[in-house]
C-alpha cells in the first residue's frame, strides 16, 4: 500500500510538472506574426514619441519667442520711463537730486541686466524654461514697481 501511495504521488507530481510546463510553453509561445505586430506597434510608438518631442520643442521655442517679444517691449518702455525721470530730475532744483539720480541709474542698470539675461537665455528643458519665466517675471514686476514709485514721488514734488 505504501508503494502504491508513493507511485501515485510520483505520478501526480509528474502530471503536475507536465501541466505547468505546457502552460508556460503556451504562454511564452508567440508566433512570428505576433512578434512582427508587436515590433510594428513599438516602432509606431517611437515615431509618435519623437513627433511629440519635436512638437514640444517647437512649442517651447514659440513660447520663448512670444515671451521675449513681450518682455522686450516692456524693457524698452522701462528705458523710456527712466529717461523721462532723468529729464525731470535734470530740470528740477530739489535738494535730493543726487540721491534720485543714483536711484535712476540703479534702475537703468537693472533694466539692462534683465535685457542681457533675456538675450543670453539658452533653451533647455521645459521645467528650466518655466522657472526662468517665473523668476524673470518677478524681477520685471519689481523693476516696474520701483520705476512707478519713483515716478509717483517725482510727480508729487
PAPA-844147 format. One record per atom (N, C-alpha, C): residue number from 1; residue in three letters; atom name; x, y, z. Coordinates in Angstrom, 1 decimal. Example, Ala and Ser with C-alpha at 12.3 -4.5 7.8 and 13.67 -1.06 7.14 Angstrom:
2
selo zado kolgu X Y Z
1 ALA N 13.2 -5.7 7.8
1 ALA CA 12.3 -4.5 7.8
1 ALA C 13.2 -3.3 7.8
2 SER N 12.8 -2.2 7.1
2 SER CA 13.7 -1.1 7.1
2 SER C 12.9 0.0 7.9
This chain:
157
selo zado kolgu X Y Z
1 UNK N 0.8 -1.2 0.0
1 UNK CA 0.0 0.0 0.0
1 UNK C 0.9 1.2 0.0
2 UNK N 1.9 1.2 0.8
2 UNK CA 2.8 2.3 0.8
2 UNK C 3.5 2.5 -0.6
3 UNK N 3.8 1.5 -1.2
3 UNK CA 4.4 1.6 -2.6
3 UNK C 3.4 2.2 -3.5
4 UNK N 2.1 1.8 -3.5
4 UNK CA 1.1 2.3 -4.4
4 UNK C 0.9 3.8 -4.1
5 UNK N 1.0 4.2 -2.8
5 UNK CA 0.8 5.6 -2.5
5 UNK C 2.0 6.4 -3.0
6 UNK N 3.2 5.9 -2.9
6 UNK CA 4.4 6.5 -3.4
6 UNK C 4.3 6.7 -4.9
7 UNK N 3.9 5.6 -5.6
7 UNK CA 3.8 5.7 -7.1
7 UNK C 2.7 6.7 -7.5
8 UNK N 1.6 6.7 -6.7
8 UNK CA 0.6 7.6 -7.0
8 UNK C 1.1 9.1 -6.9
9 UNK N 1.8 9.3 -5.8
9 UNK CA 2.4 10.7 -5.5
9 UNK C 3.3 11.1 -6.6
10 UNK N 4.2 10.1 -7.0
10 UNK CA 5.1 10.4 -8.1
10 UNK C 4.4 10.7 -9.4
11 UNK N 3.4 10.0 -9.7
11 UNK CA 2.7 10.1 -10.9
11 UNK C 1.9 11.5 -10.9
12 UNK N 1.4 11.8 -9.8
12 UNK CA 0.7 13.1 -9.7
12 UNK C 1.7 14.3 -9.8
13 UNK N 2.9 14.1 -9.2
13 UNK CA 3.9 15.1 -9.4
13 UNK C 4.4 15.3 -10.8
14 UNK N 4.5 14.2 -11.5
14 UNK CA 4.9 14.3 -12.9
14 UNK C 3.8 14.9 -13.7
15 UNK N 2.6 14.6 -13.5
15 UNK CA 1.5 15.1 -14.2
15 UNK C 1.4 16.6 -14.0
16 UNK N 1.6 17.0 -12.7
16 UNK CA 1.6 18.4 -12.4
16 UNK C 2.7 19.2 -13.1
17 UNK N 3.9 18.6 -13.1
17 UNK CA 5.0 19.3 -13.8
17 UNK C 4.8 19.4 -15.2
18 UNK N 4.2 18.4 -15.9
18 UNK CA 3.9 18.5 -17.3
18 UNK C 2.8 19.5 -17.6
19 UNK N 1.8 19.6 -16.7
19 UNK CA 0.8 20.6 -16.9
19 UNK C 1.3 22.0 -16.8
20 UNK N 2.2 22.2 -15.8
20 UNK CA 2.8 23.6 -15.6
20 UNK C 3.7 23.9 -16.8
21 UNK N 4.5 23.0 -17.2
21 UNK CA 5.4 23.3 -18.3
21 UNK C 4.6 23.6 -19.6
22 UNK N 3.5 22.9 -19.8
22 UNK CA 2.8 23.2 -21.0
22 UNK C 2.1 24.6 -21.0
23 UNK N 1.7 25.0 -19.8
23 UNK CA 1.1 26.3 -19.6
23 UNK C 2.2 27.4 -19.9
24 UNK N 3.4 27.2 -19.3
24 UNK CA 4.4 28.1 -19.5
24 UNK C 4.8 28.2 -21.0
25 UNK N 4.9 27.0 -21.6
25 UNK CA 5.3 27.0 -23.0
25 UNK C 4.2 27.7 -23.9
26 UNK N 2.9 27.4 -23.5
26 UNK CA 1.8 28.0 -24.3
26 UNK C 1.8 29.6 -24.1
27 UNK N 2.1 30.0 -22.9
27 UNK CA 2.1 31.5 -22.7
27 UNK C 3.3 32.1 -23.3
28 UNK N 4.4 31.5 -23.4
28 UNK CA 5.6 32.1 -24.0
28 UNK C 5.7 31.9 -25.5
29 UNK N 4.9 31.0 -26.0
29 UNK CA 5.0 30.7 -27.4
29 UNK C 4.1 31.7 -28.2
30 UNK N 4.8 32.6 -28.8
30 UNK CA 4.0 33.6 -29.7
30 UNK C 4.5 33.4 -31.1
31 UNK N 3.7 33.6 -32.0
31 UNK CA 4.0 33.3 -33.4
31 UNK C 4.9 34.5 -33.9
32 UNK N 5.6 34.2 -35.0
32 UNK CA 6.4 35.3 -35.6
32 UNK C 5.5 36.4 -36.1
33 UNK N 4.3 36.1 -36.5
33 UNK CA 3.4 37.2 -36.9
33 UNK C 3.0 38.1 -35.7
34 UNK N 2.8 37.5 -34.5
34 UNK CA 2.5 38.3 -33.3
34 UNK C 3.7 39.2 -32.9
35 UNK N 4.9 38.6 -33.0
35 UNK CA 6.1 39.3 -32.7
35 UNK C 6.3 40.5 -33.7
36 UNK N 6.0 40.2 -35.0
36 UNK CA 6.1 41.3 -36.0
36 UNK C 5.1 42.4 -35.7
37 UNK N 3.9 42.1 -35.3
37 UNK CA 2.9 43.1 -34.9
37 UNK C 3.4 43.9 -33.7
38 UNK N 4.0 43.2 -32.7
38 UNK CA 4.5 43.9 -31.5
38 UNK C 5.6 44.9 -31.9
39 UNK N 6.5 44.4 -32.8
39 UNK CA 7.6 45.3 -33.3
39 UNK C 7.0 46.5 -34.0
40 UNK N 6.1 46.3 -34.9
40 UNK CA 5.5 47.4 -35.6
40 UNK C 4.8 48.4 -34.7
41 UNK N 4.1 47.9 -33.7
41 UNK CA 3.5 48.8 -32.7
41 UNK C 4.5 49.6 -31.9
42 UNK N 5.6 48.9 -31.5
42 UNK CA 6.7 49.6 -30.8
42 UNK C 7.3 50.7 -31.7
43 UNK N 7.6 50.4 -33.0
43 UNK CA 8.1 51.3 -33.9
43 UNK C 7.2 52.5 -34.0
44 UNK N 5.9 52.3 -34.1
44 UNK CA 4.9 53.4 -34.2
44 UNK C 5.0 54.3 -33.0
45 UNK N 5.1 53.6 -31.8
45 UNK CA 5.1 54.4 -30.6
45 UNK C 6.4 55.2 -30.5
46 UNK N 7.5 54.7 -31.0
46 UNK CA 8.7 55.5 -31.0
46 UNK C 8.6 56.7 -32.0
47 UNK N 8.0 56.5 -33.1
47 UNK CA 7.8 57.6 -34.1
47 UNK C 6.9 58.6 -33.5
48 UNK N 5.8 58.2 -32.8
48 UNK CA 4.9 59.1 -32.2
48 UNK C 5.5 59.9 -31.1
49 UNK N 6.4 59.2 -30.3
49 UNK CA 7.1 59.9 -29.2
49 UNK C 8.1 60.9 -29.8
50 UNK N 8.7 60.6 -30.9
50 UNK CA 9.7 61.6 -31.5
50 UNK C 8.9 62.8 -32.0
51 UNK N 7.7 62.5 -32.6
51 UNK CA 6.9 63.6 -33.1
51 UNK C 6.5 64.5 -32.0
52 UNK N 6.1 63.9 -30.9
52 UNK CA 5.6 64.7 -29.7
52 UNK C 6.8 65.5 -29.1
53 UNK N 7.9 64.9 -29.1
53 UNK CA 9.1 65.6 -28.6
53 UNK C 9.4 66.8 -29.5
54 UNK N 9.4 66.6 -30.8
54 UNK CA 9.6 67.7 -31.8
54 UNK C 8.6 68.8 -31.6
55 UNK N 7.3 68.4 -31.5
55 UNK CA 6.3 69.4 -31.3
55 UNK C 6.5 70.2 -30.0
56 UNK N 6.9 69.5 -29.0
56 UNK CA 7.2 70.2 -27.7
56 UNK C 8.3 71.2 -27.8
57 UNK N 9.3 70.8 -28.5
57 UNK CA 10.4 71.7 -28.8
57 UNK C 10.0 73.0 -29.5
58 UNK N 9.1 72.8 -30.6
58 UNK CA 8.6 73.9 -31.3
58 UNK C 7.7 74.8 -30.5
59 UNK N 6.9 74.1 -29.6
59 UNK CA 6.0 74.9 -28.8
59 UNK C 6.9 75.7 -27.8
60 UNK N 7.9 75.1 -27.2
60 UNK CA 8.8 75.8 -26.3
60 UNK C 9.5 77.0 -27.0
61 UNK N 9.9 76.8 -28.2
61 UNK CA 10.6 77.9 -28.9
61 UNK C 9.6 79.0 -29.2
62 UNK N 8.4 78.6 -29.6
62 UNK CA 7.4 79.6 -29.9
62 UNK C 7.0 80.4 -28.7
63 UNK N 6.9 79.7 -27.5
63 UNK CA 6.6 80.3 -26.3
63 UNK C 7.7 81.3 -25.9
64 UNK N 9.0 80.9 -26.1
64 UNK CA 10.1 81.8 -25.8
64 UNK C 10.1 83.0 -26.7
65 UNK N 9.8 82.8 -28.0
65 UNK CA 9.8 84.0 -28.9
65 UNK C 8.7 84.9 -28.5
66 UNK N 7.5 84.4 -28.2
66 UNK CA 6.4 85.3 -27.8
66 UNK C 6.7 86.0 -26.5
67 UNK N 7.3 85.3 -25.5
67 UNK CA 7.6 85.8 -24.2
67 UNK C 8.7 86.9 -24.4
68 UNK N 9.7 86.6 -25.2
68 UNK CA 10.8 87.5 -25.4
68 UNK C 10.3 88.8 -26.1
69 UNK N 9.4 88.7 -27.1
69 UNK CA 8.9 89.9 -27.8
69 UNK C 8.1 90.8 -26.8
70 UNK N 7.3 90.2 -26.0
70 UNK CA 6.5 91.0 -25.0
70 UNK C 7.4 91.6 -23.9
71 UNK N 8.4 90.9 -23.5
71 UNK CA 9.3 91.4 -22.5
71 UNK C 10.2 92.5 -23.0
72 UNK N 10.6 92.4 -24.3
72 UNK CA 11.5 93.4 -24.9
72 UNK C 10.7 94.7 -25.0
73 UNK N 9.4 94.6 -25.3
73 UNK CA 8.6 95.9 -25.3
73 UNK C 8.5 96.5 -23.9
74 UNK N 8.3 95.7 -22.9
74 UNK CA 8.3 96.2 -21.5
74 UNK C 9.6 96.8 -21.1
75 UNK N 10.7 96.2 -21.5
75 UNK CA 12.1 96.7 -21.2
75 UNK C 12.3 98.0 -21.9
76 UNK N 11.9 98.1 -23.2
76 UNK CA 12.0 99.4 -23.9
76 UNK C 11.2 100.5 -23.2
77 UNK N 10.0 100.1 -22.8
77 UNK CA 9.1 101.1 -22.1
77 UNK C 9.8 101.5 -20.8
78 UNK N 10.4 100.6 -20.1
78 UNK CA 11.1 101.0 -18.9
78 UNK C 12.2 102.0 -19.2
79 UNK N 13.0 101.7 -20.3
79 UNK CA 14.0 102.7 -20.7
79 UNK C 13.5 104.1 -20.9
80 UNK N 12.3 104.1 -21.6
80 UNK CA 11.7 105.4 -21.8
80 UNK C 11.3 106.1 -20.5
81 UNK N 10.7 105.4 -19.6
81 UNK CA 10.3 105.9 -18.4
81 UNK C 11.5 106.4 -17.5
82 UNK N 12.5 105.6 -17.5
82 UNK CA 13.7 106.1 -16.8
82 UNK C 14.3 107.3 -17.4
83 UNK N 14.3 107.4 -18.7
83 UNK CA 14.8 108.6 -19.4
83 UNK C 14.0 109.8 -19.1
84 UNK N 12.7 109.6 -19.1
84 UNK CA 11.8 110.7 -18.7
84 UNK C 12.0 111.2 -17.3
85 UNK N 12.2 110.3 -16.4
85 UNK CA 12.5 110.6 -15.0
85 UNK C 13.8 111.4 -14.9
86 UNK N 14.8 110.9 -15.6
86 UNK CA 16.1 111.6 -15.6
86 UNK C 15.9 113.1 -16.1
87 UNK N 15.1 113.2 -17.2
87 UNK CA 14.9 114.5 -17.7
87 UNK C 14.2 115.4 -16.7
88 UNK N 13.2 114.9 -16.0
88 UNK CA 12.5 115.6 -15.0
88 UNK C 13.5 116.0 -13.9
89 UNK N 14.3 115.1 -13.5
89 UNK CA 15.3 115.3 -12.5
89 UNK C 16.3 116.4 -12.8
90 UNK N 16.7 116.4 -14.1
90 UNK CA 17.7 117.4 -14.5
90 UNK C 17.0 118.8 -14.5
91 UNK N 15.7 118.9 -14.7
91 UNK CA 15.0 120.1 -14.7
91 UNK C 14.7 120.6 -13.3
92 UNK N 14.7 119.7 -12.4
92 UNK CA 14.3 120.1 -11.0
92 UNK C 15.4 120.8 -10.3
93 UNK N 15.1 121.4 -9.2
93 UNK CA 16.1 122.1 -8.4
93 UNK C 16.0 121.6 -6.9
94 UNK N 15.6 120.4 -6.8
94 UNK CA 15.4 119.9 -5.4
94 UNK C 16.7 119.4 -4.8
95 UNK N 16.7 119.3 -3.5
95 UNK CA 17.9 119.0 -2.7
95 UNK C 18.3 117.6 -2.9
96 UNK N 17.4 116.7 -3.2
96 UNK CA 17.7 115.2 -3.2
96 UNK C 18.0 114.8 -4.7
97 UNK N 18.4 115.7 -5.5
97 UNK CA 18.6 115.4 -6.9
97 UNK C 19.7 114.3 -7.1
98 UNK N 20.7 114.4 -6.3
98 UNK CA 21.8 113.4 -6.5
98 UNK C 21.4 112.0 -6.0
99 UNK N 20.6 111.9 -5.0
99 UNK CA 20.1 110.6 -4.5
99 UNK C 19.1 110.0 -5.5
100 UNK N 18.2 110.8 -6.1
100 UNK CA 17.3 110.4 -7.1
100 UNK C 18.0 109.9 -8.3
101 UNK N 19.1 110.6 -8.7
101 UNK CA 19.9 110.3 -9.9
101 UNK C 20.5 108.9 -9.7
102 UNK N 21.0 108.6 -8.5
102 UNK CA 21.6 107.3 -8.1
102 UNK C 20.6 106.2 -8.3
103 UNK N 19.4 106.5 -7.8
103 UNK CA 18.3 105.5 -7.9
103 UNK C 17.9 105.3 -9.3
104 UNK N 17.9 106.3 -10.2
104 UNK CA 17.6 106.1 -11.6
104 UNK C 18.6 105.3 -12.3
105 UNK N 19.9 105.6 -11.9
105 UNK CA 21.0 104.8 -12.5
105 UNK C 20.9 103.3 -12.1
106 UNK N 20.5 103.1 -10.9
106 UNK CA 20.4 101.7 -10.4
106 UNK C 19.3 101.0 -11.2
107 UNK N 18.2 101.7 -11.4
107 UNK CA 17.0 101.1 -12.1
107 UNK C 17.4 100.9 -13.6
108 UNK N 18.1 101.8 -14.2
108 UNK CA 18.6 101.6 -15.5
108 UNK C 19.5 100.4 -15.7
109 UNK N 20.4 100.3 -14.7
109 UNK CA 21.3 99.1 -14.7
109 UNK C 20.6 97.8 -14.6
110 UNK N 19.6 97.8 -13.7
110 UNK CA 18.7 96.6 -13.5
110 UNK C 18.0 96.3 -14.8
111 UNK N 17.5 97.3 -15.5
111 UNK CA 16.8 97.1 -16.8
111 UNK C 17.7 96.5 -17.8
112 UNK N 19.0 97.0 -17.8
112 UNK CA 20.0 96.5 -18.8
112 UNK C 20.4 95.1 -18.5
113 UNK N 20.5 94.7 -17.2
113 UNK CA 20.8 93.4 -16.8
113 UNK C 19.7 92.4 -17.2
114 UNK N 18.4 92.8 -17.1
114 UNK CA 17.3 92.0 -17.5
114 UNK C 17.3 91.8 -19.0
115 UNK N 17.7 92.8 -19.7
115 UNK CA 17.8 92.7 -21.2
115 UNK C 18.8 91.7 -21.6
116 UNK N 20.0 91.7 -20.9
116 UNK CA 21.1 90.8 -21.1
116 UNK C 20.7 89.4 -20.7
117 UNK N 20.0 89.3 -19.6
117 UNK CA 19.5 87.9 -19.2
117 UNK C 18.6 87.3 -20.2
118 UNK N 17.7 88.1 -20.7
118 UNK CA 16.8 87.6 -21.7
118 UNK C 17.5 87.2 -23.0
119 UNK N 18.4 88.1 -23.4
119 UNK CA 19.2 87.8 -24.6
119 UNK C 20.1 86.6 -24.5
120 UNK N 20.6 86.3 -23.3
120 UNK CA 21.6 85.3 -23.1
120 UNK C 20.9 83.9 -22.7
121 UNK N 19.6 83.9 -22.6
121 UNK CA 18.9 82.7 -22.2
121 UNK C 19.1 81.6 -23.2
122 UNK N 19.5 80.5 -22.8
122 UNK CA 19.7 79.3 -23.7
122 UNK C 18.6 78.3 -23.5
123 UNK N 18.0 77.9 -24.6
123 UNK CA 16.9 77.0 -24.5
123 UNK C 17.3 75.7 -23.8
124 UNK N 16.4 75.2 -23.0
124 UNK CA 16.6 74.0 -22.2
124 UNK C 15.4 73.2 -22.0
125 UNK N 15.4 72.4 -21.0
125 UNK CA 14.2 71.6 -20.7
125 UNK C 13.0 72.5 -20.3
126 UNK N 11.8 72.0 -20.5
126 UNK CA 10.6 72.8 -20.2
126 UNK C 10.6 73.3 -18.8
127 UNK N 11.0 72.5 -17.8
127 UNK CA 10.9 72.9 -16.4
127 UNK C 11.9 74.1 -16.2
128 UNK N 13.1 74.0 -16.9
128 UNK CA 14.0 75.1 -16.8
128 UNK C 13.4 76.4 -17.3
129 UNK N 12.7 76.3 -18.4
129 UNK CA 12.1 77.5 -19.0
129 UNK C 11.0 78.1 -18.1
130 UNK N 10.2 77.2 -17.5
130 UNK CA 9.2 77.7 -16.6
130 UNK C 9.8 78.4 -15.4
131 UNK N 10.8 77.9 -14.9
131 UNK CA 11.5 78.5 -13.7
131 UNK C 12.1 79.9 -14.2
132 UNK N 12.7 79.9 -15.4
132 UNK CA 13.2 81.1 -15.9
132 UNK C 12.1 82.2 -16.0
133 UNK N 11.0 81.8 -16.6
133 UNK CA 9.9 82.8 -16.8
133 UNK C 9.4 83.3 -15.5
134 UNK N 9.2 82.4 -14.5
134 UNK CA 8.7 82.9 -13.2
134 UNK C 9.7 83.9 -12.5
135 UNK N 10.9 83.5 -12.5
135 UNK CA 11.9 84.4 -11.9
135 UNK C 12.1 85.7 -12.7
136 UNK N 12.1 85.6 -14.0
136 UNK CA 12.2 86.8 -14.8
136 UNK C 11.0 87.7 -14.6
137 UNK N 9.8 87.2 -14.6
137 UNK CA 8.6 88.0 -14.4
137 UNK C 8.6 88.7 -13.1
138 UNK N 9.1 88.0 -12.1
138 UNK CA 9.2 88.5 -10.7
138 UNK C 10.1 89.7 -10.7
139 UNK N 11.3 89.6 -11.3
139 UNK CA 12.2 90.7 -11.4
139 UNK C 11.7 91.9 -12.2
140 UNK N 10.9 91.5 -13.3
140 UNK CA 10.3 92.6 -14.1
140 UNK C 9.3 93.4 -13.3
141 UNK N 8.5 92.6 -12.5
141 UNK CA 7.5 93.3 -11.7
141 UNK C 8.1 94.2 -10.7
142 UNK N 9.2 93.7 -10.0
142 UNK CA 9.9 94.5 -9.0
142 UNK C 10.5 95.8 -9.7
143 UNK N 11.0 95.7 -10.9
143 UNK CA 11.6 96.8 -11.6
143 UNK C 10.5 97.8 -11.9
144 UNK N 9.4 97.3 -12.5
144 UNK CA 8.2 98.1 -12.8
144 UNK C 7.7 98.9 -11.6
145 UNK N 7.6 98.2 -10.5
145 UNK CA 7.1 98.9 -9.3
145 UNK C 8.1 100.0 -8.8
146 UNK N 9.4 99.7 -8.9
146 UNK CA 10.4 100.7 -8.5
146 UNK C 10.3 101.9 -9.4
147 UNK N 10.1 101.7 -10.7
147 UNK CA 10.0 102.8 -11.6
147 UNK C 8.8 103.6 -11.3
148 UNK N 7.6 102.9 -11.1
148 UNK CA 6.4 103.6 -10.8
148 UNK C 6.5 104.4 -9.5
149 UNK N 7.1 103.8 -8.5
149 UNK CA 7.3 104.5 -7.2
149 UNK C 8.1 105.8 -7.4
150 UNK N 9.1 105.7 -8.1
150 UNK CA 10.0 106.9 -8.4
150 UNK C 9.2 107.9 -9.1
151 UNK N 8.5 107.5 -10.1
151 UNK CA 7.7 108.5 -10.9
151 UNK C 6.6 109.2 -10.1
152 UNK N 6.0 108.4 -9.2
152 UNK CA 5.0 109.0 -8.3
152 UNK C 5.6 110.0 -7.4
153 UNK N 6.8 109.6 -6.8
153 UNK CA 7.5 110.5 -5.9
153 UNK C 7.8 111.8 -6.6
154 UNK N 8.3 111.7 -7.9
154 UNK CA 8.7 112.9 -8.6
154 UNK C 7.5 113.8 -9.0
155 UNK N 6.4 113.2 -9.2
155 UNK CA 5.2 113.9 -9.6
155 UNK C 4.6 114.7 -8.5
156 UNK N 4.8 114.2 -7.3
156 UNK CA 4.3 114.9 -6.1
156 UNK C 5.1 116.2 -5.8
157 UNK N 6.3 116.2 -6.2
157 UNK CA 7.2 117.3 -5.9
157 UNK C 7.0 118.5 -6.9
